[in-house]
């Protein structure tokens, strides 16, 4: 039987978790979970293990509710999201999620190395990303925290894989936060309404995506500020021109306009669906 508790001493290379996952190394940074590359000793495959500590939940019941909501992602049959394989709530209240290992590197890692993509490459990347988002939304799911850290790909290949799908909204629901509460997620990529307490939805996924595309093409975020309040105030203003933010880079006006629509501070002025955003990007004539 799998171990019914997990401690810091279990989360080191060489230790075996859940009877057949051997920890290889810490993998990526996650604000709410310790995340590791593990080897499935039964299948010989690389997997990813996320450990959500018991202290994140107010009792085992909340951990069970989080797992219940994450089961929807276990049934998601699409290559755009790293497949969820196992979900466990341990006796101490911690939650373990085992997923497929994401390919290549994160977009954040790529941006650190390369600064930005050309507008043409960024446009193509955005179209592939939104095609994946459309699949997720058509399945009735919301990712909830799209940002460069949760987007993985192999340079030169078509496939894009998202990680952490449903984690933000799952925690929101498990903690019974209702429809109004403090922001969960990353302030730079979250729409204004989430600052006021709205839970993640399709609109927030599209706003996240538009912010990522702005950063991908310009090399900088559209919003300024270091504190929560400064970022919030920045988002209340019209989105800054991409051409001004990316001096010396020629950006097609229709590409800039397509992205700017989804970054409006007014929710009702944005796209309603990933398909609508996709149609605007596909109509762009690259420079």
C-alpha positions as CSV (number, residue, x, y, z in Angstrom):
1,X,0.0,0.0,0.0
2,X,1.2,3.6,-0.7
3,X,2.6,5.5,2.2
4,X,-0.2,7.3,4.1
5,X,1.9,10.4,5.0
6,X,4.7,12.3,3.4
7,X,7.5,14.3,5.1
8,X,10.4,16.5,3.9
9,X,12.6,13.5,4.3
10,X,10.6,11.6,1.7
11,X,11.1,14.4,-0.9
12,X,14.7,13.7,-1.8
13,X,16.3,12.1,-4.9
14,X,16.2,8.3,-4.6
15,X,13.2,8.1,-2.3
16,X,10.2,6.1,-3.6
17,X,6.7,7.7,-3.3
18,X,3.5,5.8,-3.8
19,X,5.4,2.5,-4.1
20,X,6.7,3.0,-7.6
21,X,7.7,6.6,-8.3
22,X,11.4,7.2,-7.6
23,X,12.3,10.9,-7.1
24,X,14.9,12.0,-9.6
25,X,15.2,15.7,-8.9
26,X,13.2,18.9,-8.1
27,X,11.6,20.0,-11.3
28,X,9.9,23.3,-11.7
29,X,8.9,26.1,-9.3
30,X,5.3,26.1,-8.1
31,X,3.9,28.5,-5.5
32,X,1.6,26.0,-4.0
33,X,3.3,22.6,-4.5
34,X,6.7,21.0,-4.3
35,X,7.2,19.6,-7.9
36,X,9.6,16.8,-8.8
37,X,10.6,14.7,-11.8
38,X,10.1,11.1,-10.9
39,X,10.6,7.7,-12.6
40,X,7.7,5.3,-12.8
41,X,9.6,2.1,-11.9
42,X,6.7,0.0,-13.3
43,X,6.6,1.5,-16.7
44,X,10.1,3.0,-17.0
45,X,8.6,6.5,-17.9
46,X,9.4,10.0,-16.6
47,X,6.5,11.5,-14.7
48,X,5.9,14.7,-12.7
49,X,4.9,14.5,-9.0
50,X,3.3,17.5,-7.3
51,X,3.0,17.5,-3.5
52,X,0.4,19.9,-2.1
53,X,1.2,20.2,1.7
54,X,-1.5,19.5,4.3
55,X,-1.1,23.1,5.5
56,X,-2.7,24.3,2.3
57,X,-6.0,22.8,3.3
58,X,-8.2,23.2,6.4
59,X,-8.5,19.5,7.0
60,X,-8.6,16.4,5.0
61,X,-12.1,17.1,3.7
62,X,-10.7,20.1,1.6
63,X,-8.0,17.9,0.2
64,X,-10.6,15.3,-0.9
65,X,-12.6,18.1,-2.5
66,X,-9.6,19.3,-4.4
67,X,-8.9,15.8,-5.7
68,X,-12.5,15.5,-6.7
69,X,-12.3,18.6,-8.8
70,X,-9.0,17.6,-10.3
71,X,-10.5,14.3,-11.5
72,X,-12.1,16.2,-14.3
73,X,-8.6,16.9,-15.6
74,X,-7.7,13.2,-15.3
75,X,-10.3,12.5,-17.9
76,X,-9.2,15.2,-20.3
77,X,-8.3,13.5,-23.6
78,X,-6.2,16.2,-25.3
79,X,-2.4,16.4,-26.0
80,X,-2.4,20.1,-25.0
81,X,-2.4,19.3,-21.3
82,X,0.0,17.1,-19.4
83,X,-2.1,14.1,-18.6
84,X,-3.1,13.5,-15.0
85,X,-2.4,9.9,-14.0
86,X,-3.0,9.6,-10.3
87,X,-4.5,11.6,-7.5
88,X,-4.1,10.8,-3.8
89,X,-5.1,12.3,-0.5
90,X,-2.8,11.0,2.3
91,X,-3.7,10.6,5.9
92,X,-1.9,13.7,6.9
93,X,-4.1,15.7,4.5
94,X,-1.4,16.4,1.8
95,X,-2.4,15.8,-1.8
96,X,-0.2,14.1,-4.4
97,X,-0.8,14.4,-8.2
98,X,1.2,12.4,-10.7
99,X,1.1,13.7,-14.3
100,X,2.9,13.1,-17.6
101,X,6.3,14.8,-17.7
102,X,6.0,18.0,-19.9
103,X,8.2,18.1,-23.0
104,X,11.1,20.5,-23.7
105,X,11.3,23.7,-21.6
106,X,8.9,26.3,-20.2
107,X,8.2,29.4,-22.1
108,X,9.6,31.3,-19.2
109,X,12.9,29.5,-19.5
110,X,12.9,30.1,-23.3
111,X,12.2,33.8,-22.8
112,X,15.1,34.1,-20.3
113,X,17.4,32.7,-22.9
114,X,16.0,34.4,-26.0
115,X,14.2,37.6,-24.8
116,X,11.3,37.4,-27.4
117,X,10.0,35.8,-30.6
118,X,9.6,37.5,-33.9
119,X,6.1,38.7,-34.5
120,X,5.6,36.0,-37.1
121,X,6.8,33.2,-34.8
122,X,4.8,34.7,-31.9
123,X,1.7,34.8,-34.0
124,X,2.1,31.1,-34.9
125,X,2.8,30.2,-31.3
126,X,-0.3,32.1,-30.2
127,X,-2.5,30.3,-32.7
128,X,-1.3,26.9,-31.5
129,X,-1.8,27.9,-27.9
130,X,-5.3,29.1,-28.5
131,X,-6.2,25.9,-30.4
132,X,-5.2,24.0,-27.3
133,X,-7.3,26.4,-25.1
134,X,-10.3,25.9,-27.3
135,X,-10.0,22.1,-26.7
136,X,-9.9,22.6,-22.9
137,X,-12.8,25.0,-22.9
138,X,-14.9,22.7,-25.2
139,X,-14.4,20.0,-22.5
140,X,-16.0,22.4,-20.0
141,X,-12.8,23.1,-18.2
142,X,-10.9,26.3,-17.3
143,X,-7.1,26.3,-16.9
144,X,-7.0,29.2,-14.4
145,X,-3.4,30.3,-14.5
146,X,-1.9,30.5,-18.0
147,X,1.6,32.1,-17.9
148,X,5.0,31.4,-19.3
149,X,5.8,29.1,-16.4
150,X,2.9,26.8,-17.2
151,X,3.5,26.6,-21.0
152,X,6.0,23.9,-22.2
153,X,7.2,23.2,-25.7
154,X,10.1,22.0,-27.8
155,X,11.6,24.7,-30.0
156,X,10.9,24.0,-33.6
157,X,8.1,21.6,-32.9
158,X,4.3,22.2,-33.2
159,X,3.1,20.8,-29.9
160,X,2.5,23.0,-26.9
161,X,1.7,21.5,-23.5
162,X,0.1,23.2,-20.5
163,X,0.7,22.2,-16.9
164,X,-1.2,23.0,-13.7
165,X,-4.5,23.0,-15.4
166,X,-7.4,23.4,-12.9
167,X,-5.1,23.8,-9.9
168,X,-6.1,27.4,-9.2
169,X,-9.8,26.9,-9.7
170,X,-9.7,23.6,-7.9
171,X,-8.2,25.1,-4.8
172,X,-10.7,27.9,-5.1
173,X,-13.5,25.4,-5.0
174,X,-12.0,23.1,-2.4
175,X,-11.6,26.0,0.0
176,X,-15.2,27.0,-0.5
177,X,-14.2,30.5,-1.3
178,X,-17.3,31.3,-3.2
179,X,-17.4,33.9,-6.0
180,X,-15.6,36.8,-4.2
181,X,-12.3,36.4,-2.5
182,X,-8.6,37.3,-2.7
183,X,-6.7,36.8,-5.9
184,X,-5.2,33.4,-6.5
185,X,-2.9,33.3,-9.5
186,X,-0.2,35.6,-10.9
187,X,-1.2,39.3,-10.7
188,X,0.7,40.2,-14.0
189,X,-1.4,37.8,-16.0
190,X,-4.8,38.1,-14.2
191,X,-7.6,40.3,-15.4
192,X,-8.9,43.2,-13.2
193,X,-12.0,41.2,-12.1
194,X,-9.8,38.6,-10.4
195,X,-8.2,41.3,-8.3
196,X,-11.8,42.1,-7.1
197,X,-12.4,38.4,-6.3
198,X,-13.9,36.8,-9.4
199,X,-12.9,33.1,-9.8
200,X,-11.0,32.0,-12.9
201,X,-13.2,31.4,-16.0
202,X,-12.9,31.3,-19.8
203,X,-12.5,35.1,-20.0
204,X,-9.5,35.0,-17.5
205,X,-7.9,32.2,-19.6
206,X,-8.1,34.4,-22.7
207,X,-6.8,37.5,-20.8
208,X,-3.9,35.4,-19.5
209,X,-3.1,34.2,-23.0
210,X,-3.2,37.7,-24.5
211,X,-0.8,38.9,-21.8
212,X,1.6,36.0,-22.6
213,X,1.5,36.8,-26.4
214,X,2.2,40.5,-25.7
215,X,5.2,39.5,-23.6
216,X,6.3,36.9,-26.1
217,X,6.4,39.3,-29.0
218,X,7.7,42.4,-27.2
219,X,9.9,40.8,-24.5
220,X,8.2,42.9,-21.8
221,X,4.9,42.7,-19.9
222,X,2.2,45.3,-20.8
223,X,1.8,46.1,-17.1
224,X,4.1,48.0,-14.9
225,X,4.5,48.1,-11.1
226,X,6.1,45.9,-8.4
227,X,3.4,45.8,-5.8
228,X,-0.1,44.3,-6.0
229,X,-1.6,47.8,-6.0
230,X,0.7,49.2,-8.6
231,X,0.0,46.3,-11.0
232,X,-3.8,46.7,-10.4
233,X,-3.6,50.5,-11.2
234,X,-1.6,49.8,-14.3
235,X,-4.2,47.4,-15.6
236,X,-6.9,50.0,-15.2
237,X,-5.3,52.0,-18.0
238,X,-5.5,51.2,-21.8
239,X,-3.0,48.6,-22.8
240,X,0.3,50.3,-23.9
241,X,1.3,50.1,-27.6
242,X,3.3,47.0,-28.4
243,X,5.4,49.0,-30.9
244,X,6.4,51.5,-28.3
245,X,7.2,48.8,-25.7
246,X,9.3,46.9,-28.3
247,X,11.4,49.6,-29.8
248,X,12.8,48.7,-33.2
249,X,10.4,45.8,-33.8
250,X,7.9,46.1,-36.6
251,X,4.5,44.8,-35.4
252,X,1.5,44.5,-37.8
253,X,-1.2,46.8,-36.6
254,X,-3.9,44.1,-36.9
255,X,-1.7,41.8,-34.7
256,X,-1.4,44.4,-32.1
257,X,-5.1,45.2,-32.3
258,X,-6.1,41.5,-32.0
259,X,-4.1,41.1,-28.8
260,X,-5.2,44.5,-27.3
261,X,-8.9,43.6,-27.5
262,X,-8.4,40.8,-25.0
263,X,-6.4,43.1,-22.7
264,X,-9.2,45.7,-22.2
265,X,-9.8,46.6,-18.6
266,X,-13.5,46.2,-19.4
267,X,-14.5,42.5,-19.5
268,X,-17.4,43.1,-21.9
269,X,-15.1,44.5,-24.5
270,X,-13.0,41.3,-24.8
271,X,-13.4,38.2,-26.8
272,X,-16.0,35.7,-25.5
273,X,-14.3,32.5,-26.7
274,X,-11.0,31.1,-27.7
275,X,-12.5,30.6,-31.2
276,X,-13.2,34.3,-31.5
277,X,-9.6,35.2,-30.5
278,X,-8.3,32.5,-32.9
279,X,-10.3,34.0,-35.8
280,X,-8.7,37.4,-35.2
281,X,-5.2,36.0,-35.1
282,X,-5.7,33.9,-38.2
283,X,-6.8,37.0,-40.1
284,X,-3.6,38.8,-39.3
285,X,-1.3,39.6,-42.2
286,X,2.2,39.2,-40.8
287,X,4.7,42.0,-41.6
